[in-house]
Amino acid sequence: MSVPRRPRLLLVPLILLLLLAGCSAGTEQTSDPAPPRGAPGPGSGRTLFTEPLRSPSEIPDLGPQTRAQIPATARQALVVTGQGPDSNRSAVVLYDLGDPALGWRPGAGPWPAHNGMEGWTGHHLAGDLRSPVGVFGLTDAGGRLPDPGALLPYDEEARFAVSGEGFLGEPLEGSFDHVVAINYNRTPGTSPLDGERPLGEERGGGIWVHVDHGGPTQGCVSLTEDRMRELLLRLDPARNPVIVMGDAASLAR
């Protein structure tokens, strides 16, 4: 004779009670810490990325005194850095200022160049064979050859022809096929051939960027012909170009 089984109905409420207790524990609401300021909120689907703050780029190796001489309106700077105060060899880089928030960026160069036979000076005098140190405007161009497409006003003139020999015996012919006048002791807005000297004749003048003849100059800066033509195509009067020139130690001040 079999013993009748006890009904299992009493187990059902107990199972339901345990299940309900477990769900409640798993879904208990807690207070999350507030997200960092600027972070995306919950469920935004975005990854937090903070761009580090960066200062606008300065032209390398220029000291505060030199940078202060660059006009606030300048957007192009041709930097000529001499190897030493008595050296006639230098390097040239053209910098552009597009977005002021990003700062100055190199646009062309470095290009090898020559400068004055005796190097550099902060007080240029006629016949000292040194290039003047400083920051000067670049507003006018010209040459014996036709305008290659310069943006600066260009004066094509036969009087740019030159002959003779340089300090190393190299021929000077063709040196002034293309030139850009450096606004040292001259009147801006005139031909590079203009002879007016606002500071007086004793302070020299006729300081140009011109075609290199393979040796040092009397005070100018010289580039190879292809670089000279490239420079003429790049310098834009709407960007108020300047030249920053001197030996490295002077420019670092």
Secondary structure, DSSP 8 states (H G I E B T S, - for coil): --------TTHHHHHHHHHHHHHHHHT---------TT---TT-------------B--TT--HHHHHHS-TT--EEEEEEESSTT-SEEEEEEEEE-STTTBEEEEEEEEEEE-BTT-EESS--TTS--EE-EEEE--EEEESS---S-SS-EEE-GGG---SB-TTS-B-TTTTSSEEE--SSS-TTS-TT----TT-GGG----EEEE--SS-BSS-EEE-HHHHHHHHHH--GGG--EEEEEEHHHHT-
